[in-house]
């Protein structure tokens, strides 16, 4: 599973809110919800997050092995 927990930490550090993502950067609320649920999001959306937050992939997402 891909965890987007780092996204929320990075947003907090950079002072970027969900409201800012939606209003200023036109990020779809559905994409934000998908990332909150650790569901699949497009590479385009990830690239936009990297640009907005001026960060790297490892600052936003992490692979977490599923428990078997």
N, C-alpha and C positions, 0 to 999 in steps of 0.2 A: 504494500500500500504506500502511496505517496502522502506524506503529512505536510500540510501547509501551516503548521504551528509557527514556523519561523517567519511567515508573512506577517502575522499579527505582532510579533515581537519587533520586527524591523519597522513596521508602520509606526508603532509606538515610539521607537527610538528616533524616527525621522519626523515625528509630529504630523503624520498623515492619517486622517480619519476615513471611515467608510463614506461618510458624507462628502468628503473631498474627492474621493475616487469617483463617486457617482456624478456629482455636480460639476467639478472642474475638469475631470478627465474622461467623462462619459463612459465609465465602466458600468456594465450592466449589473443591476442588483442580483440578477440570477447567477452571474459569474462569481460574485462575492459569496452568495449563499453556497454555491458548489464548492468553493475553496474552504469555507467554514466546515463543511461536511466531509472534507477530504475526498471529494468526488473528482472525476476527471475534468480538467479545464484545458483549453486549447493552448498550444505553444505560442500563439499570437498573444493571448491574454497574459501568459507568463512574461513574454517579452515586454509588454506594456508595463507590467509591474516592475520589472527590472529597470526600465527607463525612468519611470516615475520615482522610484525609490533609490535610484542610482546604486544598485546593489548587484550581487551575483546570485546564481541559482541556489547555492548552498545557504544563502541568507533567507531564502523564501521557502524552500522545500527540502524534504529529506525522505529517502527511501526507508521504510520500516518493514521489516520482514513480518509477514502474517504468522500468527501462532497456529500451529497445526495440531 
